[in-house]
Amino acid sequence: MLYRVSLLRDHDFRGLFLADSASQVGSQLLLLALPLVAVSALHASAFEVGLLAACQTLAFVVIGLPAGAIVDRLRKRAVMVVSDGARALALASVPVAWWLDALTIYQLYAVALVLGVFTVFFDAAYQSYLPHLVGRERLVEGNSALEGVRTVAQLGGPSVGGYLIQFLTAPFALVVTVAGYAWSALCLARIRKREERREAAGRANLAKEIGEGVRFVLGHRLLRRIAGCTATANLFASIAHPLILLLLARELGLGAGTIGLLMSAGGVGGVVGVLVNARLARRIGQGPTMWLAIALPAPLLFLVPWAQADWRLALVVLYELCAGVGVVVYNITQLSFRQAATPEPLLGRMNATMRFLVWGTLPLGGLLGGVLGEAIGIRSTLVVAACGACLAFLWIVTSPMRTMRELPVSSRTLR
């Protein structure tokens, strides 16, 4: 815990930390509230819920690559501030429309698309800004501290958000997320450390810059394996997540507060992941830590279709708990490696390329989950998702990372 105390003494990192805290709490509520707006307020079908999930992530496919090159041209803090403001405005339209009795599923699709666009820019800037703020030698510390924020938000966000949704209704509960984005923008605006912009002469050809980022990732024998693993895991997780909410809300008839409480198990697992990550990596090595973090929780998804509104809800809790541990351990390890292995001028494009590759499967998964949910039922679709999730770790375990105790950081030796 000492490294977190040390980092929080730094004014600028503290600003990023507070911004991330507010944004993560709002985002955790959004993950629950937006689909529940569709399910409870608009009585959406499984296909409509899946399409809504696809709209939230479609931007990673459409603009993911140019966004990285654009971010590398701009000051990343400014990109994050603008993105937070735009997301707050778009999301604020939902409770307003609901209050005016004018909310439709098509507005939710549009809001989801706007949120996705500015999330693309925010994430590309956010992951590229941390090395500038704390230095490469403290990346694992910085990522662990920020991942701790995410896991605490996961722990309390869904349960608190569920009861907010239950008492305020889902549309008005989104006001909390709007406030989170606004607070995040304010905290980021107060960061003192300024970035240098790249010279105009070195950034004339956008297509060329995008190509440099793509070639760097795909030409890197470890980064492309990480991309394949994460993309596969995300594909099947995006099939499963909306349908788990639909299973709990519609087939089992649970209230939003109870659903939020069940989903908060992922946050408990995330806290455990933050605590054990460094010790696990020291004991078995970074490479084994990565593939085990993906491989071990995946089979537990087979338990979720057996859930009923009785003691068998514990099956959902068990899956969410173990998945939370795995996601956090995997993310800290692979993200720190990606940042350390990439030259600073390429960070935005590397992150955007990785996001394009690994989040590009999310809209496909959401759409596929909606189609399969209508065709073969929610529970059968969750079995399909579990089968696919069990394959993701093969990308890592069939690579040199399988036994690496320390992942190399010199990109010149990895081509």
C-alpha positions in Angstrom: 0.0 0.0 0.0 3.0 2.4 0.5 3.4 3.0 -3.3 -0.2 4.2 -3.5 0.3 6.6 -0.6 3.5 7.9 -2.3 1.8 8.4 -5.6 -1.2 10.1 -4.1 1.1 12.7 -2.6 1.8 13.9 -6.2 -0.8 16.6 -7.0 -1.1 15.6 -10.7 -1.5 11.9 -10.1 -4.0 12.7 -7.4 -6.0 14.6 -9.9 -6.0 11.7 -12.3 -6.8 9.3 -9.4 -9.8 11.4 -8.3 -11.0 11.8 -11.9 -10.8 8.1 -12.5 -12.6 7.4 -9.2 -15.6 9.6 -10.2 -15.6 8.2 -13.8 -15.4 4.6 -12.7 -18.3 4.9 -10.2 -20.4 6.5 -12.9 -19.4 3.9 -15.5 -20.2 1.0 -13.2 -23.7 2.4 -12.7 -24.0 2.9 -16.4 -23.2 -0.8 -17.1 -26.2 -1.7 -15.1 -28.6 1.2 -15.7 -28.5 1.6 -19.5 -29.6 -2.0 -20.3 -32.1 -1.8 -17.4 -33.6 1.3 -18.9 -34.2 -0.7 -22.1 -35.5 -3.8 -20.2 -37.7 -2.2 -17.5 -38.6 1.2 -18.9 -38.9 0.3 -22.6 -39.6 -3.5 -22.4 -36.8 -4.3 -24.9 -36.4 -7.7 -26.4 -33.2 -9.8 -26.1 -32.3 -8.6 -29.6 -32.8 -5.0 -28.7 -30.7 -5.3 -25.6 -27.9 -7.0 -27.6 -28.1 -4.3 -30.2 -27.8 -1.6 -27.5 -24.7 -3.4 -26.2 -23.3 -3.4 -29.7 -23.9 0.4 -30.1 -21.9 1.1 -27.0 -18.8 -0.4 -28.5 -19.3 0.0 -32.3 -17.1 3.1 -32.2 -14.0 1.0 -31.4 -14.4 -0.6 -34.8 -15.3 2.5 -36.8 -13.0 5.1 -35.4 -10.6 3.2 -33.1 -7.6 3.5 -35.4 -7.8 7.1 -36.4 -8.6 8.1 -32.9 -5.2 6.9 -31.7 -3.3 8.9 -34.3 -5.4 12.0 -33.5 -4.7 11.6 -29.8 -1.0 11.3 -30.5 -1.2 14.8 -32.2 -3.1 16.4 -29.3 -2.6 17.1 -25.6 -4.1 14.0 -24.0 -5.4 15.8 -20.9 -7.5 18.1 -23.1 -8.8 15.1 -25.0 -10.0 13.5 -21.7 -11.6 16.7 -20.5 -13.6 17.2 -23.7 -14.6 13.5 -23.8 -15.9 13.6 -20.2 -18.0 16.7 -21.0 -19.4 15.2 -24.2 -20.4 12.0 -22.4 -22.1 13.9 -19.6 -24.2 15.9 -22.0 -25.2 12.9 -24.1 -26.2 10.9 -21.1 -28.1 13.7 -19.5 -30.6 13.6 -22.4 -31.9 10.2 -21.2 -33.5 11.3 -17.9 -34.7 14.5 -19.6 -36.5 12.6 -22.4 -37.9 10.2 -19.9 -39.3 13.1 -17.8 -40.9 14.4 -21.0 -42.3 11.0 -21.8 -40.4 11.0 -25.1 -37.7 8.3 -24.5 -37.4 5.6 -27.2 -35.1 2.7 -27.8 -33.7 4.6 -30.8 -32.6 7.5 -28.5 -30.8 4.9 -26.3 -29.0 3.6 -29.4 -27.9 7.1 -30.3 -26.7 7.9 -26.8 -24.8 4.6 -26.7 -23.1 5.5 -30.0 -22.1 8.9 -28.7 -20.8 7.5 -25.4 -18.8 4.9 -27.4 -17.2 7.6 -29.7 -15.9 9.7 -26.8 -15.0 6.6 -24.7 -12.7 5.7 -27.6 -10.9 9.0 -27.4 -10.8 9.1 -23.6 -9.4 5.6 -23.3 -6.7 6.2 -26.0 -5.6 9.4 -24.2 -6.0 8.0 -20.7 -3.7 4.9 -21.2 -1.2 7.1 -23.0 -1.2 9.8 -20.4 -0.1 7.7 -17.4 3.5 7.2 -18.6 3.8 11.0 -19.1 2.5 11.6 -15.6 4.3 9.0 -13.4 7.2 7.8 -15.6 7.8 4.4 -17.0 9.5 3.1 -13.9 6.3 3.5 -11.9 3.8 2.2 -14.5 2.9 -1.0 -12.5 2.4 1.1 -9.4 0.2 3.6 -11.2 -1.8 1.0 -13.0 -2.3 -1.0 -9.8 -3.5 2.1 -8.0 -6.0 3.0 -10.8 -7.1 -0.6 -11.1 -7.8 -0.5 -7.4 -10.1 2.4 -8.0 -11.9 0.3 -10.7 -12.3 -2.7 -8.4 -13.6 -0.6 -5.5 -16.1 1.0 -7.9 -17.0 -2.5 -9.1 -17.5 -3.5 -5.5 -19.9 -0.7 -4.4 -21.1 0.7 -7.8 -23.5 -2.1 -8.9 -25.1 -2.6 -5.5 -25.5 1.1 -4.8 -26.5 1.7 -8.4 -29.0 -1.1 -8.2 -30.8 0.4 -5.3 -30.7 3.9 -6.9 -32.3 2.4 -10.0 -34.9 0.7 -7.8 -35.9 3.8 -6.0 -35.2 6.5 -8.6 -36.0 4.4 -11.7 -33.2 3.6 -14.2 -33.4 6.8 -16.3 -33.0 9.2 -13.3 -30.3 7.0 -11.7 -28.2 8.0 -14.7 -27.8 11.5 -13.3 -25.2 10.0 -10.9 -23.1 9.0 -13.9 -23.5 12.4 -15.5 -22.2 14.0 -12.3 -19.3 11.5 -12.3 -18.2 12.5 -15.8 -18.5 16.2 -14.8 -16.4 15.8 -11.7 -13.8 13.8 -13.7 -13.5 16.6 -16.2 -13.0 19.1 -13.4 -10.3 17.1 -11.7 -8.4 16.5 -15.0 -8.6 20.3 -15.7 -6.7 21.0 -12.5 -3.6 18.9 -13.4 -0.6 21.2 -13.6 1.9 19.2 -15.6 1.7 20.2 -19.3 2.5 18.1 -22.3 4.5 19.1 -25.3 2.7 18.8 -28.6 4.5 17.1 -31.5 5.8 19.3 -34.3 3.5 19.8 -37.2 6.1 18.7 -39.7 6.2 15.3 -38.1 2.5 14.6 -38.3 1.3 15.5 -41.8 0.0 12.1 -42.9 -2.8 10.6 -40.7 -3.0 7.4 -42.7 0.8 6.9 -42.4 0.6 7.4 -38.6 -2.3 4.9 -38.3 -0.3 2.4 -40.3 2.7 2.9 -38.0 0.6 1.9 -35.0 -0.9 -1.1 -36.7 2.4 -2.3 -37.9 4.0 -1.9 -34.4 1.3 -4.0 -32.7 0.9 -6.7 -35.4 4.7 -6.9 -35.9 5.3 -7.4 -32.2 5.2 -11.1 -31.5 3.9 -10.7 -27.9 1.5 -7.8 -28.4 -0.4 -9.6 -31.2 -0.8 -12.6 -28.9 -2.1 -10.4 -26.1 -4.5 -8.8 -28.6 -5.8 -12.2 -29.8 -6.3 -13.4 -26.2 -8.1 -10.3 -25.1 -10.3 -10.0 -28.2 -11.4 -13.6 -27.8 -12.2 -13.2 -24.1 -14.1 -9.9 -24.9 -16.1 -11.5 -27.7 -17.7 -14.1 -25.5 -17.9 -11.8 -22.4 -20.0 -9.4 -24.5 -22.3 -12.2 -25.5 -22.7 -13.2 -21.9 -23.0 -9.9 -19.9 -26.3 -8.4 -21.4 -27.9 -11.9 -21.3 -27.0 -12.4 -17.6 -28.8 -9.1 -16.8 -31.7 -10.2 -18.9 -31.8 -13.6 -17.2 -31.8 -12.1 -13.7 -34.3 -9.3 -14.5 -36.8 -11.1 -16.8 -36.6 -14.8 -16.3 -35.9 -14.8 -12.6 -37.8 -11.6 -11.8 -35.2 -10.0 -9.6 -35.2 -6.3 -8.6 -32.5 -3.9 -9.7 -31.1 -3.7 -6.1 -30.7 -7.5 -5.9 -29.1 -7.6 -9.4 -26.7 -4.9 -8.4 -25.8 -6.7 -5.3 -25.0 -9.9 -7.3 -22.9 -8.0 -9.8 -20.9 -6.4 -7.1 -19.3 -9.8 -6.5 -17.1 -8.9 -9.5 -15.8 -5.9 -7.5 -14.9 -8.2 -4.5 -13.0 -10.4 -6.9 -11.3 -7.3 -8.3 -10.1 -6.2 -4.9 -8.6 -9.7 -4.4 -6.9 -9.4 -7.8 -5.3 -6.1 -6.9 -4.0 -7.6 -3.6 -2.6 -10.8 -5.1 -1.3 -9.6 -8.5 2.2 -8.6 -7.6 2.7 -11.6 -5.3 1.4 -14.0 -7.9 3.7 -12.5 -10.6 6.7 -12.8 -8.4 5.9 -16.4 -7.4 5.0 -17.9 -10.8 6.1 -15.2 -13.3 4.3 -12.6 -15.4 3.6 -14.9 -18.4 2.0 -17.7 -16.4 0.0 -15.1 -14.4 -1.5 -13.8 -17.6 -2.8 -17.1 -19.0 -3.9 -18.5 -15.7 -5.9 -15.3 -15.0 -7.8 -15.9 -18.2 -8.0 -19.7 -18.1 -9.2 -20.5 -14.6 -12.4 -18.3 -14.3 -13.8 -19.2 -17.8 -15.3 -22.6 -17.1 -17.3 -21.1 -14.2 -19.5 -19.4 -16.8 -21.1 -22.9 -17.5 -22.7 -22.6 -14.0 -24.6 -19.4 -14.7 -27.4 -21.0 -16.9 -28.3 -23.2 -14.0 -29.2 -20.2 -11.8 -32.7 -19.9 -10.3 -34.2 -17.5 -7.8 -33.1 -19.5 -4.8 -29.7 -20.6 -3.4 -28.6 -21.2 -7.0 -28.0 -17.5 -7.4 -24.7 -18.3 -5.6 -23.6 -19.7 -9.0 -23.8 -16.2 -10.5 -21.9 -14.8 -7.5 -19.2 -17.5 -7.8 -18.7 -16.7 -11.5 -18.6 -12.9 -11.0 -16.2 -13.2 -8.1 -13.7 -15.4 -9.9 -14.0 -13.4 -13.2 -13.3 -10.2 -11.2 -10.1 -11.7 -9.9 -9.0 -12.9 -13.3 -9.8 -9.7 -15.2 -7.9 -7.5 -12.8 -4.8 -9.7 -12.6 -4.7 -10.0 -16.4 -5.3 -6.3 -17.1 -2.6 -5.0 -14.7 0.0 -7.4 -16.2 -0.8 -6.9 -19.9 -1.4 -3.2 -19.7 1.8 -2.4 -17.9 3.8 -4.5 -20.4 2.1 -2.8 -23.3 3.0 0.7 -22.0 6.6 -0.2 -21.1 7.2 -1.9 -24.5 6.0 1.0 -26.6 8.0 4.2 -27.5 6.2 7.3 -26.1 5.4 8.8 -29.5 3.5 5.6 -30.4 1.6 5.2 -27.2 -1.7 6.6 -28.4 -1.6 4.7 -31.6 -0.6 1.5 -29.9 -3.4 1.8 -27.4 -5.9 2.7 -30.1 -4.8 -0.2 -32.3 -5.1 -2.6 -29.3 -8.5 -1.2 -28.5 -9.6 -1.6 -32.1 -8.5 -5.2 -32.1 -9.7 -6.2 -28.6 -12.8 -4.1 -28.3 -13.7 -4.5 -32.0 -15.2 -7.9 -31.0 -17.6 -6.3 -28.5 -20.3 -5.0 -30.9 -20.1 -8.4 -32.7 -20.6 -10.2 -29.4 -23.5 -8.0 -28.4 -25.2 -8.5 -31.7 -24.5 -12.2 -31.8 -25.8 -12.6 -28.2 -29.0 -10.8 -29.1 -29.6 -13.0 -32.2 -28.8 -16.2 -30.4 -30.8 -15.2 -27.4 -33.9 -14.8 -29.6 -33.2 -18.0 -31.5 -32.1 -20.6 -28.9 -32.9 -18.9 -25.6 -30.9 -17.0 -23.0 -29.6 -20.0 -21.1 -28.4 -21.9 -24.2 -26.6 -18.8 -25.5 -24.8 -18.5 -22.2 -23.5 -22.1 -22.7 -22.2 -21.1 -26.1 -20.5 -18.1 -24.5 -18.9 -20.3 -21.9 -17.5 -22.7 -24.6 -15.9 -19.8 -26.4 -14.5 -18.2 -23.2 -12.6 -21.4 -22.5 -10.5 -20.9 -25.7 -9.1 -17.4 -25.0 -6.1 -18.5 -23.0 -4.7 -20.6 -25.9 -3.3 -17.4 -27.5 -0.9 -17.0 -24.5 -0.2 -20.6 -23.6 0.9 -21.4 -27.1 3.3 -18.4 -27.2 6.7 -17.8 -25.5 4.9 -16.0 -22.7 3.7 -19.3 -21.4 6.7 -19.7 -19.1 8.2 -16.2 -19.1 8.9 -15.0 -15.5 9.4 -11.4 -16.7 8.0 -10.0 -19.9 10.6 -8.2 -22.0 10.2 -4.4 -22.5 12.6 -3.8 -25.4 10.4 -3.7 -28.5 13.4 -4.0 -30.8 14.0 -7.6 -29.8 10.4 -8.8 -30.3 9.9 -8.6 -34.0 
